[in-house]
Amino acid sequence: MEITKLGMAGTLESCDASVTVEPPETGNSGIELSIDCPDRRFSPHVRKAVLAALQEAGVAAARVFVRDRCALDCTIRARVLAACHRAAERI
């Protein structure tokens, strides 16, 4: 899936996550991931869930920003997939 524009999903409510996906900067390839997590102990777990969702969607290059508010894995995956589909203009 090719990311062509900005796509967002989620909220900043408790137990949710806000995800923004945008095309990579010119000349960059790969995933650039930024995670804002209230408890840094969970950042590696959130990172793993985000990367798995990106792989599932077939996203090879993008800038991804996640603001986690103690969301479950399934919520994080859903937010990432929705943002990717919006950014690829599939929704």
PyMOL Python script that loads the backbone (N, CA, C, O; Angstrom):
from pymol import cmd

cmd.read_pdbstr("""\
ATOM      1  N   MET A   1       0.855  -1.170   0.000  1.00  0.00           N
ATOM      2  CA  MET A   1       0.000   0.000   0.000  1.00  0.00           C
ATOM      3  C   MET A   1       0.899   1.231   0.000  1.00  0.00           C
ATOM      4  O   MET A   1       1.807   1.341   0.824  1.00  0.00           O
ATOM      5  N   GLU A   2       0.650   2.148  -0.914  1.00  0.00           N
ATOM      6  CA  GLU A   2       1.448   3.371  -0.994  1.00  0.00           C
ATOM      7  C   GLU A   2       0.725   4.524  -0.302  1.00  0.00           C
ATOM      8  O   GLU A   2      -0.427   4.827  -0.612  1.00  0.00           O
ATOM      9  N   ILE A   3       1.408   5.149   0.623  1.00  0.00           N
ATOM     10  CA  ILE A   3       0.858   6.295   1.355  1.00  0.00           C
ATOM     11  C   ILE A   3       1.049   7.541   0.487  1.00  0.00           C
ATOM     12  O   ILE A   3       2.176   7.905   0.152  1.00  0.00           O
ATOM     13  N   THR A   4      -0.063   8.191   0.125  1.00  0.00           N
ATOM     14  CA  THR A   4       0.010   9.333  -0.782  1.00  0.00           C
ATOM     15  C   THR A   4      -0.366  10.663  -0.139  1.00  0.00           C
ATOM     16  O   THR A   4      -0.055  11.723  -0.683  1.00  0.00           O
ATOM     17  N   LYS A   5      -1.025  10.617   1.002  1.00  0.00           N
ATOM     18  CA  LYS A   5      -1.421  11.854   1.676  1.00  0.00           C
ATOM     19  C   LYS A   5      -1.517  11.598   3.175  1.00  0.00           C
ATOM     20  O   LYS A   5      -1.270  10.483   3.633  1.00  0.00           O
ATOM     21  N   LEU A   6      -1.873  12.620   3.933  1.00  0.00           N
ATOM     22  CA  LEU A   6      -2.029  12.501   5.378  1.00  0.00           C
ATOM     23  C   LEU A   6      -3.302  11.724   5.699  1.00  0.00           C
ATOM     24  O   LEU A   6      -4.355  11.979   5.115  1.00  0.00           O
ATOM     25  N   GLY A   7      -3.201  10.778   6.629  1.00  0.00           N
ATOM     26  CA  GLY A   7      -4.361  10.032   7.099  1.00  0.00           C
ATOM     27  C   GLY A   7      -4.334   9.955   8.611  1.00  0.00           C
ATOM     28  O   GLY A   7      -3.282   9.732   9.209  1.00  0.00           O
ATOM     29  N   MET A   8      -5.501  10.140   9.234  1.00  0.00           N
ATOM     30  CA  MET A   8      -5.580  10.108  10.696  1.00  0.00           C
ATOM     31  C   MET A   8      -6.707   9.185  11.141  1.00  0.00           C
ATOM     32  O   MET A   8      -7.687   8.981  10.425  1.00  0.00           O
ATOM     33  N   ALA A   9      -6.542   8.630  12.349  1.00  0.00           N
ATOM     34  CA  ALA A   9      -7.586   7.808  12.955  1.00  0.00           C
ATOM     35  C   ALA A   9      -7.397   7.836  14.467  1.00  0.00           C
ATOM     36  O   ALA A   9      -6.277   7.965  14.962  1.00  0.00           O
ATOM     37  N   GLY A  10      -8.507   7.713  15.194  1.00  0.00           N
ATOM     38  CA  GLY A  10      -8.458   7.639  16.649  1.00  0.00           C
ATOM     39  C   GLY A  10      -8.685   8.971  17.329  1.00  0.00           C
ATOM     40  O   GLY A  10      -8.858  10.009  16.690  1.00  0.00           O
ATOM     41  N   THR A  11      -8.677   8.900  18.654  1.00  0.00           N
ATOM     42  CA  THR A  11      -8.899  10.087  19.487  1.00  0.00           C
ATOM     43  C   THR A  11      -7.859  10.105  20.597  1.00  0.00           C
ATOM     44  O   THR A  11      -7.024   9.207  20.697  1.00  0.00           O
ATOM     45  N   LEU A  12      -7.920  11.133  21.423  1.00  0.00           N
ATOM     46  CA  LEU A  12      -7.038  11.221  22.588  1.00  0.00           C
ATOM     47  C   LEU A  12      -7.785  10.872  23.867  1.00  0.00           C
ATOM     48  O   LEU A  12      -7.344  11.212  24.965  1.00  0.00           O
ATOM     49  N   GLU A  13      -8.911  10.196  23.720  1.00  0.00           N
ATOM     50  CA  GLU A  13      -9.665   9.749  24.884  1.00  0.00           C
ATOM     51  C   GLU A  13      -8.907   8.617  25.583  1.00  0.00           C
ATOM     52  O   GLU A  13      -8.027   7.992  24.991  1.00  0.00           O
ATOM     53  N   SER A  14      -9.249   8.366  26.822  1.00  0.00           N
ATOM     54  CA  SER A  14      -8.645   7.283  27.574  1.00  0.00           C
ATOM     55  C   SER A  14      -8.923   5.952  26.880  1.00  0.00           C
ATOM     56  O   SER A  14     -10.014   5.743  26.350  1.00  0.00           O
ATOM     57  N   CYS A  15      -7.952   5.067  26.882  1.00  0.00           N
ATOM     58  CA  CYS A  15      -8.038   3.733  26.268  1.00  0.00           C
ATOM     59  C   CYS A  15      -8.150   3.785  24.750  1.00  0.00           C
ATOM     60  O   CYS A  15      -8.717   2.876  24.144  1.00  0.00           O
ATOM     61  N   ASP A  16      -7.626   4.819  24.136  1.00  0.00           N
ATOM     62  CA  ASP A  16      -7.628   4.948  22.682  1.00  0.00           C
ATOM     63  C   ASP A  16      -6.235   5.402  22.243  1.00  0.00           C
ATOM     64  O   ASP A  16      -5.351   5.615  23.072  1.00  0.00           O
ATOM     65  N   ALA A  17      -6.057   5.545  20.954  1.00  0.00           N
ATOM     66  CA  ALA A  17      -4.798   6.038  20.411  1.00  0.00           C
ATOM     67  C   ALA A  17      -5.101   6.902  19.195  1.00  0.00           C
ATOM     68  O   ALA A  17      -6.008   6.602  18.419  1.00  0.00           O
ATOM     69  N   SER A  18      -4.348   7.960  19.038  1.00  0.00           N
ATOM     70  CA  SER A  18      -4.453   8.814  17.866  1.00  0.00           C
ATOM     71  C   SER A  18      -3.275   8.483  16.960  1.00  0.00           C
ATOM     72  O   SER A  18      -2.120   8.548  17.381  1.00  0.00           O
ATOM     73  N   VAL A  19      -3.577   8.126  15.706  1.00  0.00           N
ATOM     74  CA  VAL A  19      -2.533   7.724  14.768  1.00  0.00           C
ATOM     75  C   VAL A  19      -2.578   8.635  13.546  1.00  0.00           C
ATOM     76  O   VAL A  19      -3.642   8.871  12.975  1.00  0.00           O
ATOM     77  N   THR A  20      -1.419   9.140  13.156  1.00  0.00           N
ATOM     78  CA  THR A  20      -1.280   9.939  11.947  1.00  0.00           C
ATOM     79  C   THR A  20      -0.257   9.252  11.052  1.00  0.00           C
ATOM     80  O   THR A  20       0.841   8.908  11.490  1.00  0.00           O
ATOM     81  N   VAL A  21      -0.634   9.059   9.793  1.00  0.00           N
ATOM     82  CA  VAL A  21       0.254   8.443   8.810  1.00  0.00           C
ATOM     83  C   VAL A  21       0.395   9.418   7.654  1.00  0.00           C
ATOM     84  O   VAL A  21      -0.597   9.968   7.174  1.00  0.00           O
ATOM     85  N   GLU A  22       1.625   9.632   7.207  1.00  0.00           N
ATOM     86  CA  GLU A  22       1.852  10.532   6.077  1.00  0.00           C
ATOM     87  C   GLU A  22       2.977   9.979   5.208  1.00  0.00           C
ATOM     88  O   GLU A  22       3.742   9.120   5.646  1.00  0.00           O
ATOM     89  N   PRO A  23       3.073  10.473   3.980  1.00  0.00           N
ATOM     90  CA  PRO A  23       4.144   9.988   3.097  1.00  0.00           C
ATOM     91  C   PRO A  23       5.518  10.293   3.688  1.00  0.00           C
ATOM     92  O   PRO A  23       5.668  11.252   4.445  1.00  0.00           O
ATOM     93  N   PRO A  24       6.511   9.489   3.350  1.00  0.00           N
ATOM     94  CA  PRO A  24       7.862   9.759   3.851  1.00  0.00           C
ATOM     95  C   PRO A  24       8.415  11.026   3.202  1.00  0.00           C
ATOM     96  O   PRO A  24       7.952  11.454   2.145  1.00  0.00           O
ATOM     97  N   GLU A  25       9.409  11.612   3.854  1.00  0.00           N
ATOM     98  CA  GLU A  25      10.063  12.777   3.272  1.00  0.00           C
ATOM     99  C   GLU A  25      10.780  12.349   1.998  1.00  0.00           C
ATOM    100  O   GLU A  25      11.186  11.195   1.864  1.00  0.00           O
ATOM    101  N   THR A  26      10.930  13.269   1.079  1.00  0.00           N
ATOM    102  CA  THR A  26      11.574  12.978  -0.195  1.00  0.00           C
ATOM    103  C   THR A  26      12.961  12.394   0.033  1.00  0.00           C
ATOM    104  O   THR A  26      13.763  12.929   0.798  1.00  0.00           O
ATOM    105  N   GLY A  27      13.221  11.294  -0.643  1.00  0.00           N
ATOM    106  CA  GLY A  27      14.529  10.654  -0.530  1.00  0.00           C
ATOM    107  C   GLY A  27      14.619   9.621   0.579  1.00  0.00           C
ATOM    108  O   GLY A  27      15.570   8.840   0.621  1.00  0.00           O
ATOM    109  N   ASN A  28      13.643   9.604   1.476  1.00  0.00           N
ATOM    110  CA  ASN A  28      13.654   8.627   2.568  1.00  0.00           C
ATOM    111  C   ASN A  28      12.783   7.439   2.203  1.00  0.00           C
ATOM    112  O   ASN A  28      11.731   7.589   1.580  1.00  0.00           O
ATOM    113  N   SER A  29      13.224   6.286   2.591  1.00  0.00           N
ATOM    114  CA  SER A  29      12.397   5.091   2.429  1.00  0.00           C
ATOM    115  C   SER A  29      12.393   4.371   3.768  1.00  0.00           C
ATOM    116  O   SER A  29      13.312   4.524   4.573  1.00  0.00           O
ATOM    117  N   GLY A  30      11.381   3.610   3.987  1.00  0.00           N
ATOM    118  CA  GLY A  30      11.258   2.906   5.248  1.00  0.00           C
ATOM    119  C   GLY A  30      10.245   3.578   6.151  1.00  0.00           C
ATOM    120  O   GLY A  30       9.586   4.541   5.760  1.00  0.00           O
ATOM    121  N   ILE A  31      10.130   3.068   7.343  1.00  0.00           N
ATOM    122  CA  ILE A  31       9.160   3.551   8.310  1.00  0.00           C
ATOM    123  C   ILE A  31       9.855   4.453   9.324  1.00  0.00           C
ATOM    124  O   ILE A  31      10.855   4.070   9.932  1.00  0.00           O
ATOM    125  N   GLU A  32       9.316   5.645   9.495  1.00  0.00           N
ATOM    126  CA  GLU A  32       9.773   6.555  10.547  1.00  0.00           C
ATOM    127  C   GLU A  32       8.654   6.591  11.581  1.00  0.00           C
ATOM    128  O   GLU A  32       7.556   7.063  11.286  1.00  0.00           O
ATOM    129  N   LEU A  33       8.917   6.104  12.779  1.00  0.00           N
ATOM    130  CA  LEU A  33       7.884   5.930  13.793  1.00  0.00           C
ATOM    131  C   LEU A  33       8.175   6.754  15.037  1.00  0.00           C
ATOM    132  O   LEU A  33       9.272   6.701  15.593  1.00  0.00           O
ATOM    133  N   SER A  34       7.173   7.520  15.465  1.00  0.00           N
ATOM    134  CA  SER A  34       7.271   8.312  16.682  1.00  0.00           C
ATOM    135  C   SER A  34       6.101   7.932  17.585  1.00  0.00           C
ATOM    136  O   SER A  34       4.945   7.963  17.164  1.00  0.00           O
ATOM    137  N   ILE A  35       6.415   7.572  18.839  1.00  0.00           N
ATOM    138  CA  ILE A  35       5.385   7.126  19.782  1.00  0.00           C
ATOM    139  C   ILE A  35       5.407   7.994  21.027  1.00  0.00           C
ATOM    140  O   ILE A  35       6.452   8.206  21.640  1.00  0.00           O
ATOM    141  N   ASP A  36       4.227   8.494  21.388  1.00  0.00           N
ATOM    142  CA  ASP A  36       4.043   9.244  22.631  1.00  0.00           C
ATOM    143  C   ASP A  36       3.157   8.381  23.526  1.00  0.00           C
ATOM    144  O   ASP A  36       1.977   8.178  23.239  1.00  0.00           O
ATOM    145  N   CYS A  37       3.735   7.882  24.602  1.00  0.00           N
ATOM    146  CA  CYS A  37       3.050   6.945  25.484  1.00  0.00           C
ATOM    147  C   CYS A  37       3.123   7.472  26.917  1.00  0.00           C
ATOM    148  O   CYS A  37       4.198   7.884  27.354  1.00  0.00           O
ATOM    149  N   PRO A  38       1.999   7.470  27.671  1.00  0.00           N
ATOM    150  CA  PRO A  38       2.043   8.002  29.030  1.00  0.00           C
ATOM    151  C   PRO A  38       2.967   7.206  29.958  1.00  0.00           C
ATOM    152  O   PRO A  38       3.542   7.762  30.894  1.00  0.00           O
ATOM    153  N   ASP A  39       3.104   5.931  29.698  1.00  0.00           N
ATOM    154  CA  ASP A  39       3.996   5.083  30.488  1.00  0.00           C
ATOM    155  C   ASP A  39       5.020   4.478  29.535  1.00  0.00           C
ATOM    156  O   ASP A  39       4.694   3.578  28.761  1.00  0.00           O
ATOM    157  N   ARG A  40       6.243   4.961  29.587  1.00  0.00           N
ATOM    158  CA  ARG A  40       7.279   4.556  28.632  1.00  0.00           C
ATOM    159  C   ARG A  40       7.573   3.051  28.648  1.00  0.00           C
ATOM    160  O   ARG A  40       8.154   2.527  27.697  1.00  0.00           O
ATOM    161  N   ARG A  41       7.184   2.366  29.700  1.00  0.00           N
ATOM    162  CA  ARG A  41       7.408   0.918  29.746  1.00  0.00           C
ATOM    163  C   ARG A  41       6.642   0.203  28.650  1.00  0.00           C
ATOM    164  O   ARG A  41       7.033  -0.886  28.229  1.00  0.00           O
ATOM    165  N   PHE A  42       5.543   0.809  28.178  1.00  0.00           N
ATOM    166  CA  PHE A  42       4.712   0.164  27.170  1.00  0.00           C
ATOM    167  C   PHE A  42       5.089   0.557  25.742  1.00  0.00           C
ATOM    168  O   PHE A  42       4.547  -0.001  24.788  1.00  0.00           O
ATOM    169  N   SER A  43       5.998   1.498  25.585  1.00  0.00           N
ATOM    170  CA  SER A  43       6.397   1.949  24.245  1.00  0.00           C
ATOM    171  C   SER A  43       6.880   0.816  23.339  1.00  0.00           C
ATOM    172  O   SER A  43       6.481   0.779  22.175  1.00  0.00           O
ATOM    173  N   PRO A  44       7.721  -0.112  23.815  1.00  0.00           N
ATOM    174  CA  PRO A  44       8.140  -1.212  22.941  1.00  0.00           C
ATOM    175  C   PRO A  44       6.962  -2.088  22.497  1.00  0.00           C
ATOM    176  O   PRO A  44       6.944  -2.578  21.368  1.00  0.00           O
ATOM    177  N   HIS A  45       5.998  -2.280  23.371  1.00  0.00           N
ATOM    178  CA  HIS A  45       4.826  -3.086  23.036  1.00  0.00           C
ATOM    179  C   HIS A  45       3.969  -2.376  21.982  1.00  0.00           C
ATOM    180  O   HIS A  45       3.479  -3.007  21.045  1.00  0.00           O
ATOM    181  N   VAL A  46       3.793  -1.066  22.140  1.00  0.00           N
ATOM    182  CA  VAL A  46       3.038  -0.270  21.169  1.00  0.00           C
ATOM    183  C   VAL A  46       3.764  -0.294  19.828  1.00  0.00           C
ATOM    184  O   VAL A  46       3.135  -0.457  18.782  1.00  0.00           O
ATOM    185  N   ARG A  47       5.083  -0.133  19.857  1.00  0.00           N
ATOM    186  CA  ARG A  47       5.895  -0.154  18.633  1.00  0.00           C
ATOM    187  C   ARG A  47       5.707  -1.469  17.882  1.00  0.00           C
ATOM    188  O   ARG A  47       5.546  -1.473  16.661  1.00  0.00           O
ATOM    189  N   LYS A  48       5.727  -2.567  18.601  1.00  0.00           N
ATOM    190  CA  LYS A  48       5.563  -3.889  17.992  1.00  0.00           C
ATOM    191  C   LYS A  48       4.181  -4.010  17.329  1.00  0.00           C
ATOM    192  O   LYS A  48       4.073  -4.537  16.222  1.00  0.00           O
ATOM    193  N   ALA A  49       3.131  -3.529  17.997  1.00  0.00           N
ATOM    194  CA  ALA A  49       1.775  -3.595  17.446  1.00  0.00           C
ATOM    195  C   ALA A  49       1.644  -2.720  16.197  1.00  0.00           C
ATOM    196  O   ALA A  49       1.004  -3.118  15.224  1.00  0.00           O
ATOM    197  N   VAL A  50       2.245  -1.538  16.223  1.00  0.00           N
ATOM    198  CA  VAL A  50       2.181  -0.625  15.071  1.00  0.00           C
ATOM    199  C   VAL A  50       2.915  -1.229  13.880  1.00  0.00           C
ATOM    200  O   VAL A  50       2.383  -1.236  12.769  1.00  0.00           O
ATOM    201  N   LEU A  51       4.118  -1.730  14.090  1.00  0.00           N
ATOM    202  CA  LEU A  51       4.895  -2.306  12.995  1.00  0.00           C
ATOM    203  C   LEU A  51       4.215  -3.535  12.405  1.00  0.00           C
ATOM    204  O   LEU A  51       4.279  -3.755  11.195  1.00  0.00           O
ATOM    205  N   ALA A  52       3.564  -4.339  13.243  1.00  0.00           N
ATOM    206  CA  ALA A  52       2.833  -5.506  12.744  1.00  0.00           C
ATOM    207  C   ALA A  52       1.662  -5.074  11.869  1.00  0.00           C
ATOM    208  O   ALA A  52       1.406  -5.683  10.830  1.00  0.00           O
ATOM    209  N   ALA A  53       0.953  -4.031  12.280  1.00  0.00           N
ATOM    210  CA  ALA A  53      -0.181  -3.534  11.486  1.00  0.00           C
ATOM    211  C   ALA A  53       0.299  -2.942  10.162  1.00  0.00           C
ATOM    212  O   ALA A  53      -0.342  -3.136   9.129  1.00  0.00           O
ATOM    213  N   LEU A  54       1.419  -2.223  10.183  1.00  0.00           N
ATOM    214  CA  LEU A  54       1.962  -1.657   8.945  1.00  0.00           C
ATOM    215  C   LEU A  54       2.384  -2.762   7.979  1.00  0.00           C
ATOM    216  O   LEU A  54       2.171  -2.662   6.771  1.00  0.00           O
ATOM    217  N   GLN A  55       2.980  -3.807   8.526  1.00  0.00           N
ATOM    218  CA  GLN A  55       3.381  -4.935   7.697  1.00  0.00           C
ATOM    219  C   GLN A  55       2.149  -5.621   7.102  1.00  0.00           C
ATOM    220  O   GLN A  55       2.146  -5.986   5.926  1.00  0.00           O
ATOM    221  N   GLU A  56       1.119  -5.792   7.904  1.00  0.00           N
ATOM    222  CA  GLU A  56      -0.127  -6.409   7.434  1.00  0.00           C
ATOM    223  C   GLU A  56      -0.741  -5.594   6.299  1.00  0.00           C
ATOM    224  O   GLU A  56      -1.287  -6.159   5.351  1.00  0.00           O
ATOM    225  N   ALA A  57      -0.654  -4.273   6.392  1.00  0.00           N
ATOM    226  CA  ALA A  57      -1.220  -3.389   5.369  1.00  0.00           C
ATOM    227  C   ALA A  57      -0.316  -3.283   4.142  1.00  0.00           C
ATOM    228  O   ALA A  57      -0.738  -2.773   3.104  1.00  0.00           O
ATOM    229  N   GLY A  58       0.906  -3.754   4.254  1.00  0.00           N
ATOM    230  CA  GLY A  58       1.833  -3.679   3.132  1.00  0.00           C
ATOM    231  C   GLY A  58       2.452  -2.308   2.952  1.00  0.00           C
ATOM    232  O   GLY A  58       2.818  -1.930   1.839  1.00  0.00           O
ATOM    233  N   VAL A  59       2.571  -1.566   4.030  1.00  0.00           N
ATOM    234  CA  VAL A  59       3.171  -0.230   3.983  1.00  0.00           C
ATOM    235  C   VAL A  59       4.684  -0.377   4.175  1.00  0.00           C
ATOM    236  O   VAL A  59       5.151  -0.876   5.198  1.00  0.00           O
ATOM    237  N   ALA A  60       5.432   0.070   3.163  1.00  0.00           N
ATOM    238  CA  ALA A  60       6.883  -0.049   3.222  1.00  0.00           C
ATOM    239  C   ALA A  60       7.564   1.265   3.572  1.00  0.00           C
ATOM    240  O   ALA A  60       8.681   1.269   4.091  1.00  0.00           O
ATOM    241  N   ALA A  61       6.894   2.386   3.289  1.00  0.00           N
ATOM    242  CA  ALA A  61       7.499   3.696   3.546  1.00  0.00           C
ATOM    243  C   ALA A  61       6.435   4.668   4.023  1.00  0.00           C
ATOM    244  O   ALA A  61       5.436   4.892   3.340  1.00  0.00           O
ATOM    245  N   ALA A  62       6.655   5.250   5.206  1.00  0.00           N
ATOM    246  CA  ALA A  62       5.710   6.220   5.763  1.00  0.00           C
ATOM    247  C   ALA A  62       6.293   6.846   7.015  1.00  0.00           C
ATOM    248  O   ALA A  62       7.214   6.312   7.633  1.00  0.00           O
ATOM    249  N   ARG A  63       5.734   7.992   7.371  1.00  0.00           N
ATOM    250  CA  ARG A  63       6.000   8.611   8.666  1.00  0.00           C
ATOM    251  C   ARG A  63       4.758   8.370   9.510  1.00  0.00           C
ATOM    252  O   ARG A  63       3.646   8.696   9.094  1.00  0.00           O
ATOM    253  N   VAL A  64       4.946   7.799  10.695  1.00  0.00           N
ATOM    254  CA  VAL A  64       3.826   7.417  11.555  1.00  0.00           C
ATOM    255  C   VAL A  64       4.013   8.039  12.930  1.00  0.00           C
ATOM    256  O   VAL A  64       5.071   7.918  13.548  1.00  0.00           O
ATOM    257  N   PHE A  65       2.960   8.708  13.398  1.00  0.00           N
ATOM    258  CA  PHE A  65       2.966   9.318  14.718  1.00  0.00           C
ATOM    259  C   PHE A  65       1.833   8.706  15.534  1.00  0.00           C
ATOM    260  O   PHE A  65       0.681   8.712  15.100  1.00  0.00           O
ATOM    261  N   VAL A  66       2.152   8.180  16.707  1.00  0.00           N
ATOM    262  CA  VAL A  66       1.153   7.539  17.564  1.00  0.00           C
ATOM    263  C   VAL A  66       1.140   8.226  18.920  1.00  0.00           C
ATOM    264  O   VAL A  66       2.177   8.369  19.568  1.00  0.00           O
ATOM    265  N   ARG A  67      -0.049   8.649  19.340  1.00  0.00           N
ATOM    266  CA  ARG A  67      -0.235   9.187  20.695  1.00  0.00           C
ATOM    267  C   ARG A  67      -1.130   8.187  21.414  1.00  0.00           C
ATOM    268  O   ARG A  67      -2.351   8.199  21.259  1.00  0.00           O
ATOM    269  N   ASP A  68      -0.508   7.334  22.192  1.00  0.00           N
ATOM    270  CA  ASP A  68      -1.214   6.260  22.890  1.00  0.00           C
ATOM    271  C   ASP A  68      -1.779   6.759  24.213  1.00  0.00           C
ATOM    272  O   ASP A  68      -1.125   7.508  24.939  1.00  0.00           O
ATOM    273  N   ARG A  69      -2.984   6.342  24.511  1.00  0.00           N
ATOM    274  CA  ARG A  69      -3.625   6.639  25.790  1.00  0.00           C
ATOM    275  C   ARG A  69      -4.095   5.330  26.418  1.00  0.00           C
ATOM    276  O   ARG A  69      -5.265   5.163  26.764  1.00  0.00           O
ATOM    277  N   CYS A  70      -3.133   4.399  26.554  1.00  0.00           N
ATOM    278  CA  CYS A  70      -3.372   3.086  27.177  1.00  0.00           C
ATOM    279  C   CYS A  70      -4.349   2.228  26.369  1.00  0.00           C
ATOM    280  O   CYS A  70      -5.205   1.548  26.936  1.00  0.00           O
ATOM    281  N   ALA A  71      -4.214   2.267  25.045  1.00  0.00           N
ATOM    282  CA  ALA A  71      -5.081   1.481  24.170  1.00  0.00           C
ATOM    283  C   ALA A  71      -4.643   0.016  24.146  1.00  0.00           C
ATOM    284  O   ALA A  71      -3.469  -0.299  24.339  1.00  0.00           O
ATOM    285  N   LEU A  72      -5.599  -0.860  23.909  1.00  0.00           N
ATOM    286  CA  LEU A  72      -5.308  -2.276  23.721  1.00  0.00           C
ATOM    287  C   LEU A  72      -4.677  -2.488  22.353  1.00  0.00           C
ATOM    288  O   LEU A  72      -4.783  -1.634  21.473  1.00  0.00           O
ATOM    289  N   ASP A  73      -4.013  -3.640  22.177  1.00  0.00           N
ATOM    290  CA  ASP A  73      -3.376  -3.962  20.899  1.00  0.00           C
ATOM    291  C   ASP A  73      -4.359  -3.895  19.737  1.00  0.00           C
ATOM    292  O   ASP A  73      -4.042  -3.343  18.683  1.00  0.00           O
ATOM    293  N   CYS A  74      -5.543  -4.453  19.927  1.00  0.00           N
ATOM    294  CA  CYS A  74      -6.530  -4.481  18.842  1.00  0.00           C
ATOM    295  C   CYS A  74      -6.946  -3.069  18.451  1.00  0.00           C
ATOM    296  O   CYS A  74      -7.213  -2.808  17.278  1.00  0.00           O
ATOM    297  N   THR A  75      -7.004  -2.169  19.402  1.00  0.00           N
ATOM    298  CA  THR A  75      -7.357  -0.778  19.117  1.00  0.00           C
ATOM    299  C   THR A  75      -6.228  -0.094  18.347  1.00  0.00           C
ATOM    300  O   THR A  75      -6.483   0.634  17.387  1.00  0.00           O
ATOM    301  N   ILE A  76      -5.000  -0.322  18.760  1.00  0.00           N
ATOM    302  CA  ILE A  76      -3.853   0.266  18.073  1.00  0.00           C
ATOM    303  C   ILE A  76      -3.814  -0.221  16.624  1.00  0.00           C
ATOM    304  O   ILE A  76      -3.647   0.577  15.701  1.00  0.00           O
ATOM    305  N   ARG A  77      -3.967  -1.525  16.429  1.00  0.00           N
ATOM    306  CA  ARG A  77      -3.966  -2.084  15.069  1.00  0.00           C
ATOM    307  C   ARG A  77      -5.068  -1.476  14.222  1.00  0.00           C
ATOM    308  O   ARG A  77      -4.835  -1.114  13.069  1.00  0.00           O
ATOM    309  N   ALA A  78      -6.265  -1.361  14.779  1.00  0.00           N
ATOM    310  CA  ALA A  78      -7.393  -0.795  14.036  1.00  0.00           C
ATOM    311  C   ALA A  78      -7.130   0.656  13.648  1.00  0.00           C
ATOM    312  O   ALA A  78      -7.440   1.065  12.529  1.00  0.00           O
ATOM    313  N   ARG A  79      -6.572   1.422  14.549  1.00  0.00           N
ATOM    314  CA  ARG A  79      -6.276   2.830  14.268  1.00  0.00           C
ATOM    315  C   ARG A  79      -5.200   2.956  13.188  1.00  0.00           C
ATOM    316  O   ARG A  79      -5.319   3.794  12.294  1.00  0.00           O
ATOM    317  N   VAL A  80      -4.167   2.145  13.263  1.00  0.00           N
ATOM    318  CA  VAL A  80      -3.094   2.188  12.260  1.00  0.00           C
ATOM    319  C   VAL A  80      -3.640   1.799  10.891  1.00  0.00           C
ATOM    320  O   VAL A  80      -3.363   2.478   9.902  1.00  0.00           O
ATOM    321  N   LEU A  81      -4.404   0.726  10.820  1.00  0.00           N
ATOM    322  CA  LEU A  81      -4.960   0.277   9.540  1.00  0.00           C
ATOM    323  C   LEU A  81      -5.906   1.320   8.946  1.00  0.00           C
ATOM    324  O   LEU A  81      -5.865   1.581   7.743  1.00  0.00           O
ATOM    325  N   ALA A  82      -6.754   1.913   9.778  1.00  0.00           N
ATOM    326  CA  ALA A  82      -7.687   2.941   9.286  1.00  0.00           C
ATOM    327  C   ALA A  82      -6.922   4.155   8.760  1.00  0.00           C
ATOM    328  O   ALA A  82      -7.247   4.678   7.694  1.00  0.00           O
ATOM    329  N   ALA A  83      -5.914   4.603   9.496  1.00  0.00           N
ATOM    330  CA  ALA A  83      -5.124   5.757   9.061  1.00  0.00           C
ATOM    331  C   ALA A  83      -4.391   5.453   7.754  1.00  0.00           C
ATOM    332  O   ALA A  83      -4.290   6.320   6.886  1.00  0.00           O
ATOM    333  N   CYS A  84      -3.884   4.235   7.611  1.00  0.00           N
ATOM    334  CA  CYS A  84      -3.196   3.849   6.375  1.00  0.00           C
ATOM    335  C   CYS A  84      -4.149   3.832   5.192  1.00  0.00           C
ATOM    336  O   CYS A  84      -3.814   4.330   4.117  1.00  0.00           O
ATOM    337  N   HIS A  85      -5.308   3.276   5.376  1.00  0.00           N
ATOM    338  CA  HIS A  85      -6.295   3.235   4.278  1.00  0.00           C
ATOM    339  C   HIS A  85      -6.711   4.657   3.879  1.00  0.00           C
ATOM    340  O   HIS A  85      -6.882   4.939   2.693  1.00  0.00           O
ATOM    341  N   ARG A  86      -6.869   5.531   4.837  1.00  0.00           N
ATOM    342  CA  ARG A  86      -7.199   6.920   4.524  1.00  0.00           C
ATOM    343  C   ARG A  86      -6.045   7.615   3.804  1.00  0.00           C
ATOM    344  O   ARG A  86      -6.262   8.372   2.858  1.00  0.00           O
ATOM    345  N   ALA A  87      -4.821   7.355   4.257  1.00  0.00           N
ATOM    346  CA  ALA A  87      -3.646   7.977   3.648  1.00  0.00           C
ATOM    347  C   ALA A  87      -3.351   7.437   2.247  1.00  0.00           C
ATOM    348  O   ALA A  87      -2.696   8.101   1.444  1.00  0.00           O
ATOM    349  N   ALA A  88      -3.831   6.252   1.966  1.00  0.00           N
ATOM    350  CA  ALA A  88      -3.648   5.644   0.627  1.00  0.00           C
ATOM    351  C   ALA A  88      -4.877   5.893  -0.244  1.00  0.00           C
ATOM    352  O   ALA A  88      -4.958   5.400  -1.369  1.00  0.00           O
ATOM    353  N   GLU A  89      -5.833   6.661   0.282  1.00  0.00           N
ATOM    354  CA  GLU A  89      -7.081   7.021  -0.414  1.00  0.00           C
ATOM    355  C   GLU A  89      -7.883   5.782  -0.814  1.00  0.00           C
ATOM    356  O   GLU A  89      -8.433   5.710  -1.913  1.00  0.00           O
ATOM    357  N   ARG A  90      -7.938   4.819   0.089  1.00  0.00           N
ATOM    358  CA  ARG A  90      -8.746   3.615  -0.138  1.00  0.00           C
ATOM    359  C   ARG A  90     -10.086   3.678   0.559  1.00  0.00           C
ATOM    360  O   ARG A  90     -10.934   2.807   0.364  1.00  0.00           O
ATOM    361  N   ILE A  91     -10.287   4.715   1.380  1.00  0.00           N
ATOM    362  CA  ILE A  91     -11.580   4.887   2.070  1.00  0.00           C
ATOM    363  C   ILE A  91     -12.189   6.175   1.604  1.00  0.00           C
ATOM    364  O   ILE A  91     -13.281   6.537   2.044  1.00  0.00           O
TER     365      ILE A  91
END
""", "prot")
cmd.dss("prot")
cmd.show_as("cartoon", "prot")
cmd.util.cbc("prot")
cmd.orient("prot")
